[in-house]
């Protein structure tokens, strides 16, 4: 059987030469000569994405400085490179031996540095997210409306990106930064996988943990009377909380969640459903290491096939990804995944 570089048709070569492209200051030739390794890590909010690049001392180092912006692309010689990170230089470390280490971040760091004290009246979750992103100077991609809040308070006890993550959970959304460096705030749709990995061919390691969902039935109880007495009644305290109560799920593991930001029946019900969906998604988690796969991004779906155990096969949500390239070790991708399905991301309110 003929395979690899000598195979006919569209067969992928058995041996592939990894490529990279960096545009964070300096020129491409200097990066190509001096780069020893790079790592890009990205995850769902509130994980702050970062890229770390190590440069050798013997070769001419690129002229890179704090504040320089640009992108990192990875790929292979038999195909085009794909963008895996866009951001700006946060830190440059230099030693007398000549080695240089560069750290770059994206808008997740800007949101993580922002601590705001702001109240919002008659706003949707997406409106609040857009405002926080604007205050932090972070670019946005798709930002959908999400839950409707008659009144919502953002306090300085948590940073803005943590607030974005909380709003995403309450809306049943995913929040993360795209490879273009823009904030996405939208529901996850388990559609087609961005890449399928076959056990015995392109799976380096794979493990998964399946547990009983931490939450079975959920009751959420909010405050205010916006649902039954009109939107202007959000500040009223009600004797009977049934007007601002939501229920979802089933089973013996019942949880009561009290949240003062839920001031309508619709918001309380949406939050309850989001918690149940999140717990279900976390009932199966795992890690998958594969040859470098730049198409795998946070918030996408990947598929595993032909694994010896059924639980290891299927469509999974990418919660976190790490692309690692080095001239000695090559190009690999580590994927942290959760169960795929409708609803919000893993983690509870």
N, C-alpha and C positions, 0 to 999 in steps of 0.2 A: 504494500500500500504506500503510495507516494503522499508525503505530507510536508508541512512547513513551507519554506520559500520555493519549493519545486512543485507544490500542488497547483492544480489547475483551478479555473473558476475564481470564486471570491473567497477561497479558504484563507483564514488568517495565518500568518507565518508562525511557525513553532518557536522561532527565536526572533525577538523584537528588540529594537534599539530604542530605549527611552529618550525622549527629548524634553527640553524645558525652554521657556522664554520668560525673562523677567524684565520689567520696565519701570522699576522703582528707582529712578535716578540712574545716572551713568549710561553706558551704551551696552547693547546686546553682546558685543564681542568681549567686553571686560567681564560681564557676568558669566559668560560661557567659559572663560579661562579660569576665573577665580572661585566659582561656586563649588563647594565641597558637598553640601547637602542642603535640603530644604524640607520643611514640614508645614503643612497647612491643616489646621483643625477648625471645624465648624460644627455648630449644633443648634438645636432648637432653643429659643429664648427660655431662660435668661443666660445661656452660655455665650460668652464673648469670644467671637472668632479671632484667630491670630495666625500669622505666618512667621516662621523663624527661618532665617537663612544664614548659613555659616560659610565664610570665605577664607580661602587659604592665604597665607602670608607671602608665598613665593611669587604668585602672579600679581599683575597690576589690578588693584581693587577698583571697582566702579566708584565714581564720585557720588556717594549717596549721603543724604542728610535728613535729619528729623523734619518731617513735614512733606517730604517728597511723596507724590502719589503715583499710582500705577497699578499694574496687574501682574499676575503669575499664571502662566499656562503650562500644562503638562500634556504629554502624549507620546507618540511613537513615530519612528522614522517612516513606517509604511502608511501613516495616516496623518491627518492634521492634528495640531495641538488644540486643546480646549481650555478655556478659562476656568480656573478653579478658585481664584481669589482676586478681589479688587479692594484696594484700601490705600492707606498712607503710612509712612514710616513713623513709628512711635518711639523707637529706641535704637541707638547705634553704639555698640561696644567695641572698643579697639584695644589691642595690647601691644606692648613693645616688641613682642615676637612677630607681629604683623597680622595675626588673625583678627578677623572682624566678624561680629555677630549682629545681624539686623533683625528687628522685630517690627512687623507691620500689623495694623489693626484696621477694622472697618467701622461702620456706624454703630455697631453693637457696643464698642468701647465708649463712644460719645454718649449713647443713652445710659450706659452704666455709670458714667461720671456725673450725670445730671440727677440732682435731687430737688424736686419741685414741690411746692405747697400750693395746690390749686384746686378749686372746686369747679365742677361742670354741671350745668343745669340743662335738662332736656337735650342730652347729647347721646349719640350712639357710640359704641366702643371704638369704631373706626375713626370717628371724629376726634376722640381723645387721643388715639394713637397718632394720628396725623399731627395734632398739636404738639405732642411730646417730641415727635421726630423733628418737627420744625424748630422747637426750642433747642434741641441738641445739635441741630445742623446735619441731621442724617437724611439721606435720600430715601424715597419710598418707591416701591414697586406697586403691586396690587394690594390695596387696603380696602377690604369690604366692610360693610356697616357693622355687622355683629349685633350684640345685645343692645337693647335700648335702655338707657339709664335716666330716669327722671332727675336724679341727683347722684353725683359721684365725686369722691374726694381722692385726690392724689396727694399723699403726704410724703415728707422727707425721710420717713423711717425706712423706706425702700427706695432704691434707685429707679429711674424711669424705665429701664429695661425689665426690671422685675414687675413693675406695674403693667407693662405691655404683655408679659407672660401671663399675669393674672387675668387680664382682660381677654386674652386668647382662650384660656381655659373656660372662663365664664360664657364665652361665645361658641365654644366647641370648635375653635380655630387652631391653626398652627401659626406661630410667629417665628421668623428667622430672617437672616440676611442672605440674599441670593449671591451668586458668584460675580454679579455685576456690582455688588456692594450696596444693594437697595433692600429696604425692609419690606417683607411680604407678611400680610396679615389676612389670612383667608382659610376656608375649610380645606381639609385634606380629602381628596377624591381618589379612592383606590382604583386607578385605571390601569393602563399598561405599564409594565416595568420598564425603567430606563435601560436596564441590562439584566440578562438572565445568566446565572452562574451554574455550571454543571459540575456536580461532584465527580471527582476523578479526572477532571480536565482543567478547571481553572479555580478550584477552591483550595487555598493553602491551609486554612483552618476554619472550623465551624463549631460553635457550641450554642446551646439554647437552654434556657431555664423556664420551665412551666410551673406556675403556682396557682393556688386558689385565689381568685380575685380578692383584693383587700376589702372591697366593698361589694355588697350584694344589692340591698335596697338603700335608697338615699331619700331623706326628707330635708329639703332646704326651707328655711324660714327667714324671711326678710323683715324689713321695717317699712312703715309708711302705708298710705292708702291710695297710691297713684293708680292702682289697677281698678279699684271699685268706686272711687270718688273723683276721678279725673286726674289728669297729669299734675295739676297745681297742688294736689293734696299729698304730694310725696312726703312732706314733713310731718303729717299727722301720725300719731301713734294710735294703733288700733287695739281694742281689747281682744278681739278674735283674730288671730293671725292667719286664719284659713285663707284670707284674701291674698296673702303674700306667701303662700306655701306651695312648694313643688314636690312631686314624688316621681321616682323613677327606679327601675330595677326590681329585683325580687330576691328572696333568699333570707337566710338567718342572720347574715352579717349586715346589720342595719346601722346606718350612720345618720346622725342629726347634725346638720350644718347650719349655723346661724350666721348670716351675713347682712350687715346693715346697708350694703350697697344695693341689695335686691329690694326694690321698692315697688314692684308690680308682680302680678301673678305670672306674667309671661317671662320676666327675667328670672324668677325663682324656679319655674319649670325648666327653662333652658339650662340653668346652672346645675340642676339635679341630673338632667340627662347628660350633661357634659362630664360630671363626676363619674357616673356609671360607665360611660364610654371610655373615659380615661383609665379607669381601673381595669376594664376588660382588655384594653390595649396592652397594659403592663402585665397581664397574666402570662404572656410569653415574651421574653426578651432574650437577646443573644448578641454574639459578635461573629462577624464573618470577615476573614482576611483573604484578599484576592490579589492577583497581579494588578498593577496600577490601572485604575478605572476612572478617568477624569469625568466621565459622564454621570457618575454617582454623586448626587448632591443632596444636601439636607432637605427634607420635605418631599423627596421623591420615593418611588417604590422600586425594590429590587426583587428578583425571583430566584429561588434556589430549586434545582431539580435533580433528581436521581440520587439524593442522599439516602443512606441505608435505613434511616428511621423517618417515618411519615412526618413527625413533628418538626423535622428539620427542612422539610420542603414547603414551598408555598410562596406567597407574595407578602413582603414585609415592608414596613415603613422605616425609612432611614432617619434615625433620630440624631445621629452624630456621625461624622466621618473624618478620618485622618488620612491625608495623602502624604506619603513620604518618598522622597527621591534622594538618592546619593550616588555618586560616581562609583562607589565601591559596592553598595548593596542593591542598586537598581531602584525600581519604582514599584511600590506596593500601596494598597488601599485597605484600611481597616474600617469596618462598618459596624456601628452599634445600631441594632434594629429592635422594633417592637411589632406586635401583632398588627396586621393591616385590617382596616375596616372603616366604617362610618364613624364620625364623631371627632372629638378633640384629641390633643396629644396626651401622652402619658403624664402621670403626676396628678396629685389631688389638689383641690383648692386649699 
